[in-house]
Amino acid sequence: MSGQVAVDPSVRQLAGNVICMDLSYPPETEPFRAEIRTWLVENLPDGWGTPEFSMEPDEKKAFNSAWTEKLYDGGWICASWPTEYGGKGLTLMESVVLNEEFARAEAPLRADFFGDTLVGPTILQWASEEQKQEFIPRILHGTISWCQGFSEPDAGSDLASLKTRAELDGDEWVINGQKVWTTQAQFADYIFLLARTDPDAPKHAGISYLLVPMKQPGIEVRPIEQVDGSADFNEVFFTDVRCPVANVVGGVNNGWKVAMTTLGFERGSSATTGHRRFLRELDQIIDEARKNGRSTDPLIRQRLATAWTKVKIMEINGYRSLTDSLNGTHHMAALGACNKMFWSEFHQDTLDLAMDILGLDGQILSGSRDDSVDERVRRGRDDYPVSDLQSSFFFSRSETIWGGTAEIQRNIVGERVLGLPKEPKPVAAAT
C-alpha cells in the first residue's frame, strides 16, 4: 500500500449510526496509482522534490506555463469530470488516489482553483449545454481564470443578506453593488457572482448566480493590503456593469441553491490530503526549533507534540469525511463545520508557536526582495519582505473568518449535531 490508506466503499455499519472505517484500498485502485506515479516520474523535472532541487524565477515561470499543458494532455485537470466534457470520469476513490499521488510528489494539480474546484463543477451540474460548451473547455485548458463574488461588507456569514443587485435591461443584466474579500480579483477574467434579481422576494429567494466578465468598464478592484503588504483579497465595486442574460446559471432567482452546491464542492476527493500542508509547515517549524536550540525546551516540545497530534486528527477527520461521501450519509455540513473550526484555530495556535520559537528573530524581516518574483506569489512588499512563516502567521489571522467564522461553525455543530436550540435573533433597541 506504499504507506497510504483510503476508505473502502464497503465500510461496515455498526450499531445505530456509527460508521466503522476500513482503512484499506479497493484493489482496483492500485494499477491506477501506479499509472499516476509513472506519469509524474516521466513528466516532472529531474530532481523534483529533493532538497537540492531549485529553479530560477524564469525557469519556474516557464515550468508553470508548460505544466498546465502537460496536465491537460495527460487528462489530469478535472479528471473526475464526465468524459463527454473532457474529463476521465474518475470514481471518487480514483479521484482520491489522484490527489494523494500528486500531493505525495508535491506536484501542482490545478490550472485555476476557482475554475477547477468551484465554478466548473457548478456549471456541470446546473448550467445549460450552451454554457457548458462555452466555459468548460477554457477551464480545462487553463485559459480562463476566476474569482468568487459572494461576500459583501454586510453579508459575510449571513450571505443571504447580500445587497448587490442585477436588473434586466434587454438582453443584459445591469449590476450595481460591492463585493469584498474577493481573492485574486485583480487577475480574474470572470467572477461567479451572487446578485439580488428580485428585491421583493424573501432574502434566500430572489438571488441569481451570474458569470460576469471582469474586464469591462464599471468594475473597480481595490486590493486590501495586509500588514505584510500582500494583497490577495480585494474589494470589488460594480457600477452599471453588464452581463449577458444567458449567463445566469441554474435559472433566475435560484442562485441560493446553486451557491450552496458550489460551497459543497470544496470537500470530497481532497479530504485525505488536506492535512499535508499543515504537516509540511510543522516540519519547517520543528527544523527552526532544532536550529536555535528551542527543541530541548520541555514546554516547546510539548506544544510541538500537541500540534503534531492535531495534524493527525485532521488526517483522520479527512477519512471520516471520505467515509461520509462513500456511504451517502448526511453528516457533511456538520463535519465540514467541525473540520473548518478545528484546522483554522489549530493553524493560528501553531503559528503563534512558530513566532515563540523564532523569538526576537521572528521580528526581523527575512523574506526575498527579488523583483523577478511574480506578484501573485510575492511574500509582502519589497520594503516589507516577510518569510514564509511570517506570511503564514499574518494570513492565519484571517482563517477563522473566511469560509464561515468559527462562531458560525459552532452554531452549525450545536444546532445540527447536538440538537441545541437555535441562536436567538438580536432584538432591535427601542427608539
C-alpha positions as CSV (number, residue, x, y, z in Angstrom):
1,M,0.0,0.0,0.0
2,S,3.1,2.3,0.0
3,G,2.2,3.7,3.3
4,Q,-1.1,5.1,2.0
5,V,-4.6,4.4,3.3
6,A,-8.0,5.1,1.9
7,V,-11.5,4.2,2.9
8,D,-13.0,1.2,1.3
9,P,-16.5,1.7,-0.1
10,S,-17.6,-1.4,1.9
11,V,-17.2,0.3,5.2
12,R,-19.1,-1.5,7.9
13,Q,-22.3,-0.2,9.5
14,L,-22.3,-0.8,13.3
15,A,-25.0,-0.3,15.9
16,G,-27.0,2.8,15.4
17,N,-25.5,5.3,13.0
18,V,-21.8,4.6,13.9
19,I,-19.6,4.0,10.8
20,C,-16.5,1.9,11.1
21,M,-13.8,2.8,8.6
22,D,-12.0,0.0,6.9
23,L,-8.7,1.7,6.1
24,S,-7.7,-0.2,3.0
25,Y,-7.7,0.5,-0.7
26,P,-10.0,-1.2,-3.1
27,P,-7.6,-3.4,-5.1
28,E,-8.7,-1.9,-8.4
29,T,-7.2,1.5,-7.5
30,E,-3.6,0.2,-7.2
31,P,-2.9,-0.1,-11.0
32,F,-4.3,3.4,-11.3
33,R,-2.0,4.6,-8.6
34,A,1.0,3.1,-10.4
35,E,-0.1,4.8,-13.6
36,I,-0.1,8.2,-12.0
37,R,3.3,7.6,-10.3
38,T,4.8,6.6,-13.6
39,W,3.4,9.7,-15.4
40,L,4.7,12.0,-12.6
41,V,8.2,10.5,-12.8
42,E,8.2,10.9,-16.6
43,N,7.0,14.5,-16.6
44,L,8.4,16.3,-13.6
45,P,11.9,17.8,-13.9
46,D,14.8,15.7,-12.8
47,G,15.5,16.1,-9.1
48,W,12.0,17.4,-8.3
49,G,11.2,17.0,-4.6
50,T,14.8,16.6,-3.4
51,P,16.3,19.1,-1.0
52,E,18.8,20.1,-3.7
53,F,16.2,21.0,-6.3
54,S,15.7,24.6,-7.2
55,M,14.5,26.8,-10.1
56,E,15.4,30.3,-11.1
57,P,12.3,32.6,-11.3
58,D,12.4,32.5,-15.1
59,E,12.6,28.7,-15.1
60,K,9.7,28.5,-12.6
61,K,7.6,30.7,-14.8
62,A,8.3,28.5,-17.8
63,F,7.6,25.4,-15.9
64,N,4.2,26.7,-14.7
65,S,3.2,27.5,-18.2
66,A,4.3,24.2,-19.6
67,W,2.9,22.2,-16.7
68,T,-0.7,23.2,-17.4
69,E,-0.4,21.9,-20.9
70,K,1.1,18.7,-19.6
71,L,-1.7,18.2,-17.1
72,Y,-4.2,18.8,-19.9
73,D,-2.5,16.4,-22.3
74,G,-2.4,13.8,-19.5
75,G,-6.0,14.3,-18.8
76,W,-5.4,15.1,-15.1
77,I,-7.1,18.5,-14.9
78,C,-10.6,17.9,-13.6
79,A,-10.2,14.2,-14.2
80,S,-13.3,13.4,-12.3
81,W,-15.5,15.3,-14.8
82,P,-17.5,13.3,-17.3
83,T,-15.6,12.1,-20.4
84,E,-18.0,13.9,-22.7
85,Y,-16.8,17.2,-21.2
86,G,-13.1,16.4,-21.3
87,G,-12.6,14.6,-18.0
88,K,-11.7,11.0,-17.3
89,G,-14.9,10.2,-15.5
90,L,-13.0,9.0,-12.4
91,T,-14.8,7.4,-9.5
92,L,-14.5,9.1,-6.1
93,M,-11.8,6.6,-5.0
94,E,-9.8,7.1,-8.2
95,S,-10.0,10.9,-7.6
96,V,-8.7,10.3,-4.0
97,V,-5.8,8.3,-5.3
98,L,-5.0,11.0,-7.9
99,N,-5.0,13.7,-5.3
100,E,-2.9,11.6,-3.0
101,E,-0.2,10.9,-5.6
102,F,0.1,14.5,-6.7
103,A,0.3,15.6,-3.1
104,R,2.9,13.0,-2.3
105,A,5.0,14.3,-5.2
106,E,4.2,17.9,-4.3
107,A,3.2,18.5,-7.9
108,P,0.6,21.1,-8.9
109,L,-2.7,19.6,-10.0
110,R,-4.9,22.5,-10.8
111,A,-4.8,25.2,-13.5
112,D,-7.1,27.6,-11.6
113,F,-8.5,26.7,-8.2
114,F,-11.8,28.6,-8.5
115,G,-12.4,27.3,-12.0
116,D,-11.4,23.6,-11.5
117,T,-12.8,23.2,-8.0
118,L,-15.8,25.6,-7.6
119,V,-17.4,27.1,-10.6
120,G,-16.5,24.3,-13.1
121,P,-18.4,21.6,-11.2
122,T,-21.2,24.0,-10.6
123,I,-21.5,24.7,-14.3
124,L,-21.5,20.9,-15.0
125,Q,-24.3,20.4,-12.5
126,W,-26.5,23.4,-13.2
127,A,-25.7,25.1,-16.5
128,S,-27.3,24.8,-19.9
129,E,-25.5,22.9,-22.6
130,E,-24.5,26.2,-24.3
131,Q,-22.9,27.4,-21.1
132,K,-21.0,24.2,-20.7
133,Q,-19.7,24.4,-24.2
134,E,-18.6,28.0,-23.7
135,F,-16.8,27.7,-20.4
136,I,-15.8,24.1,-19.7
137,P,-13.1,23.8,-22.5
138,R,-11.5,27.0,-21.3
139,I,-11.4,25.8,-17.7
140,L,-9.8,22.5,-18.8
141,H,-7.2,24.3,-20.9
142,G,-6.4,26.7,-18.1
143,T,-7.0,29.7,-20.4
144,I,-9.7,31.4,-18.1
145,S,-9.2,32.5,-14.5
146,W,-12.0,33.1,-12.0
147,C,-12.8,34.8,-8.7
148,Q,-15.7,34.3,-6.4
149,G,-18.2,37.2,-5.7
150,F,-20.2,36.1,-2.7
151,S,-19.3,38.1,0.5
152,E,-20.3,41.7,1.0
153,P,-19.5,44.2,3.7
154,D,-22.8,43.4,5.5
155,A,-23.3,39.9,4.1
156,G,-20.5,37.5,5.0
157,S,-21.6,34.8,7.4
158,D,-25.2,35.9,6.7
159,L,-24.7,35.6,2.9
160,A,-28.4,35.8,2.1
161,S,-28.5,39.4,3.2
162,L,-26.5,40.5,0.1
163,K,-27.4,43.8,-1.5
164,T,-25.7,43.7,-4.9
165,R,-28.5,44.0,-7.5
166,A,-28.8,42.9,-11.0
167,E,-31.7,44.4,-13.1
168,L,-32.7,43.2,-16.5
169,D,-32.1,45.6,-19.4
170,G,-33.0,44.0,-22.7
171,D,-30.7,41.0,-23.2
172,E,-28.3,42.1,-20.4
173,W,-28.2,42.3,-16.6
174,V,-27.0,45.6,-15.2
175,I,-25.2,45.1,-11.9
176,N,-24.6,47.5,-9.1
177,G,-23.1,46.8,-5.7
178,Q,-20.0,45.8,-3.9
179,K,-18.2,42.5,-3.0
180,V,-15.4,42.1,-0.5
181,W,-12.6,39.6,0.4
182,T,-12.5,38.6,-3.3
183,T,-9.4,36.5,-3.8
184,Q,-7.4,37.1,-7.0
185,A,-10.0,39.5,-8.4
186,Q,-7.2,41.6,-9.8
187,F,-6.2,38.7,-12.1
188,A,-9.5,37.1,-12.9
189,D,-11.2,37.0,-16.3
190,Y,-14.6,36.2,-14.8
191,I,-16.4,36.4,-11.5
192,F,-19.1,34.0,-10.4
193,L,-21.4,36.4,-8.7
194,L,-24.4,36.3,-6.4
195,A,-26.8,39.2,-7.1
196,R,-30.3,40.0,-6.0
197,T,-32.6,39.8,-9.0
198,D,-35.9,40.1,-7.2
199,P,-35.7,42.6,-4.3
200,D,-39.3,41.8,-3.2
201,A,-38.7,38.1,-2.6
202,P,-37.7,36.6,0.8
203,K,-33.9,37.0,1.3
204,H,-33.0,33.4,0.4
205,A,-35.1,33.7,-2.7
206,G,-34.7,36.3,-5.4
207,I,-30.9,35.7,-5.8
208,S,-29.3,34.6,-9.0
209,Y,-25.9,33.1,-9.9
210,L,-24.2,35.1,-12.7
211,L,-21.0,34.6,-14.7
212,V,-19.7,38.1,-15.2
213,P,-16.8,39.3,-17.3
214,M,-14.3,41.2,-15.2
215,K,-12.5,43.1,-18.0
216,Q,-15.1,45.8,-18.6
217,P,-16.0,49.4,-17.7
218,G,-17.7,49.8,-14.3
219,I,-15.6,47.3,-12.4
220,E,-13.2,48.7,-9.9
221,V,-10.9,46.4,-8.0
222,R,-9.3,47.7,-4.8
223,P,-6.7,45.4,-3.2
224,I,-7.0,45.1,0.6
225,E,-3.4,45.4,1.7
226,Q,-2.5,43.2,4.7
227,V,0.0,44.1,7.4
228,D,2.8,42.4,5.4
229,G,2.0,44.3,2.2
230,S,0.4,41.3,0.4
231,A,-3.0,41.8,-1.2
232,D,-4.7,38.6,-2.2
233,F,-8.0,39.9,-1.0
234,N,-9.9,42.7,-2.8
235,E,-12.9,44.9,-2.7
236,V,-14.8,44.9,-6.0
237,F,-17.2,47.7,-6.9
238,F,-19.8,47.3,-9.7
239,T,-21.3,50.4,-11.3
240,D,-23.7,49.6,-14.2
241,V,-21.7,46.5,-15.1
242,R,-23.1,44.4,-18.0
243,C,-23.6,40.7,-18.0
244,P,-25.4,38.7,-20.8
245,V,-28.8,37.4,-19.8
246,A,-27.7,34.0,-20.9
247,N,-25.0,33.9,-18.1
248,V,-27.4,33.0,-15.3
249,V,-26.6,29.5,-14.0
250,G,-29.4,27.3,-12.7
251,G,-32.2,29.7,-13.5
252,V,-33.2,33.2,-12.4
253,N,-33.8,33.5,-8.7
254,N,-32.4,30.1,-8.0
255,G,-28.9,31.3,-7.0
256,W,-29.0,30.4,-3.4
257,K,-29.4,26.7,-4.2
258,V,-26.7,26.9,-6.8
259,A,-24.3,28.7,-4.5
260,M,-24.8,26.0,-1.8
261,T,-23.7,23.5,-4.4
262,T,-20.6,25.5,-5.1
263,L,-19.6,25.6,-1.4
264,G,-20.1,21.9,-1.2
265,F,-17.5,21.1,-3.9
266,E,-14.6,22.1,-1.6
267,R,-14.9,18.7,0.1
268,G,-14.6,15.2,-1.1
269,S,-11.7,13.9,-3.1
270,S,-9.2,16.1,-1.4
271,A,-10.3,15.0,2.1
272,T,-7.3,12.7,2.6
273,T,-4.7,15.3,1.5
274,G,-5.9,18.5,3.2
275,H,-3.7,17.9,6.3
276,R,-0.5,17.7,4.3
277,R,0.1,21.4,4.0
278,F,0.0,21.7,7.8
279,L,2.3,18.8,8.2
280,R,4.9,20.4,5.8
281,E,4.7,23.7,7.7
282,L,5.0,21.9,11.1
283,D,8.1,20.2,9.8
284,Q,9.5,23.6,8.9
285,I,8.7,24.9,12.4
286,I,10.4,21.8,14.0
287,D,13.5,22.5,11.9
288,E,13.6,26.1,13.2
289,A,13.3,24.8,16.8
290,R,16.3,22.4,16.2
291,K,18.4,25.2,14.7
292,N,18.1,27.6,17.5
293,G,18.0,25.1,20.4
294,R,14.4,25.5,21.4
295,S,13.7,21.9,20.7
296,T,15.2,21.0,24.0
297,D,12.8,23.3,25.9
298,P,10.2,20.9,27.6
299,L,7.4,23.4,27.1
300,I,8.2,23.9,23.4
301,R,8.5,20.2,22.9
302,Q,5.1,19.7,24.5
303,R,3.5,22.3,22.2
304,L,5.1,20.7,19.2
305,A,3.8,17.3,20.2
306,T,0.3,18.8,20.6
307,A,0.5,20.4,17.2
308,W,1.6,17.1,15.6
309,T,-1.3,15.2,17.2
310,K,-3.8,17.8,15.9
311,V,-2.4,17.3,12.3
312,K,-3.0,13.5,12.8
313,I,-6.6,14.3,13.9
314,M,-7.1,16.3,10.7
315,E,-5.9,13.3,8.7
316,I,-8.3,11.0,10.5
317,N,-11.1,13.5,10.1
318,G,-10.3,13.5,6.4
319,Y,-11.1,9.8,6.2
320,R,-14.3,10.4,8.1
321,S,-15.3,12.9,5.5
322,L,-14.5,10.5,2.7
323,T,-16.4,7.7,4.5
324,D,-19.4,10.0,4.6
325,S,-19.1,10.7,0.9
326,L,-18.8,7.0,0.0
327,N,-21.8,6.0,2.1
328,G,-24.1,8.9,1.2
329,T,-24.6,9.7,4.8
330,H,-25.7,13.2,5.7
331,H,-23.1,14.5,8.1
332,M,-21.2,16.6,5.6
333,A,-22.3,20.1,6.7
334,A,-21.7,19.3,10.4
335,L,-18.4,17.5,9.7
336,G,-17.3,20.3,7.4
337,A,-18.1,22.9,10.2
338,C,-16.1,20.8,12.7
339,N,-13.1,20.5,10.4
340,K,-13.1,24.2,9.4
341,M,-13.3,25.3,13.0
342,F,-10.6,22.8,14.0
343,W,-7.9,23.5,11.4
344,S,-8.3,27.3,11.4
345,E,-7.9,27.6,15.2
346,F,-5.1,25.0,15.1
347,H,-3.3,27.0,12.5
348,Q,-3.4,30.2,14.5
349,D,-2.1,28.4,17.6
350,T,0.7,26.7,15.6
351,L,1.9,29.9,14.0
352,D,1.9,31.5,17.5
353,L,4.2,28.7,18.5
354,A,6.4,29.4,15.4
355,M,6.8,33.0,16.4
356,D,7.6,32.0,20.0
357,I,10.3,29.6,18.7
358,L,11.8,32.3,16.5
359,G,11.8,34.7,19.3
360,L,13.2,38.1,18.5
361,D,14.5,36.7,15.2
362,G,10.8,36.5,14.2
363,Q,10.7,40.3,14.3
364,I,13.4,40.5,11.6
365,L,12.2,40.6,8.0
366,S,13.8,37.7,6.3
367,G,11.9,37.3,3.0
368,S,13.1,37.8,-0.5
369,R,13.4,41.3,-2.2
370,D,13.7,39.6,-5.6
371,D,12.0,41.9,-8.2
372,S,11.6,38.9,-10.5
373,V,9.1,37.1,-8.2
374,D,5.6,37.0,-9.7
375,E,3.5,39.5,-7.8
376,R,0.8,36.7,-7.4
377,V,3.1,34.8,-5.1
378,R,5.2,37.6,-3.6
379,R,5.5,37.4,0.2
380,G,4.8,41.1,1.1
381,R,6.1,44.3,-0.4
382,D,9.6,44.8,-1.5
383,D,10.1,47.1,1.5
384,Y,8.5,44.6,3.9
385,P,9.8,41.2,2.8
386,V,8.4,38.5,5.1
387,S,9.5,34.9,5.3
388,D,7.1,32.0,4.6
389,L,6.4,31.5,8.3
390,Q,5.9,35.2,8.9
391,S,3.5,35.4,6.0
392,S,1.6,32.3,7.2
393,F,1.4,33.9,10.7
394,F,-0.2,37.1,9.3
395,F,-2.6,35.2,6.9
396,S,-3.7,32.7,9.7
397,R,-5.4,35.6,11.5
398,S,-8.0,35.6,8.7
399,E,-8.7,31.9,8.6
400,T,-11.2,31.8,11.4
401,I,-13.2,34.4,9.5
402,W,-13.3,33.4,5.8
403,G,-15.4,30.4,4.7
404,G,-17.7,30.9,7.7
405,T,-16.5,32.3,11.0
406,A,-15.6,30.0,13.9
407,E,-18.6,31.3,15.7
408,I,-20.9,30.3,12.8
409,Q,-19.3,26.9,12.7
410,R,-20.0,26.4,16.4
411,N,-23.6,27.3,15.8
412,I,-23.9,24.7,13.0
413,V,-22.4,22.0,15.2
414,G,-24.6,23.0,18.1
415,E,-27.8,23.1,16.2
416,R,-27.3,20.3,13.6
417,V,-25.2,17.8,15.6
418,L,-26.1,18.4,19.3
419,G,-29.7,19.5,18.6
420,L,-29.4,22.6,20.7
421,P,-31.9,25.5,20.3
422,K,-31.1,28.0,17.5
423,E,-29.2,31.1,18.5
424,P,-31.7,33.8,19.5
425,K,-32.1,36.6,17.0
426,P,-30.8,40.0,18.1
427,V,-33.6,42.3,19.4
428,A,-33.6,45.8,17.9
429,A,-33.1,48.5,20.5
430,A,-36.2,50.6,21.3
431,T,-36.1,54.1,19.9
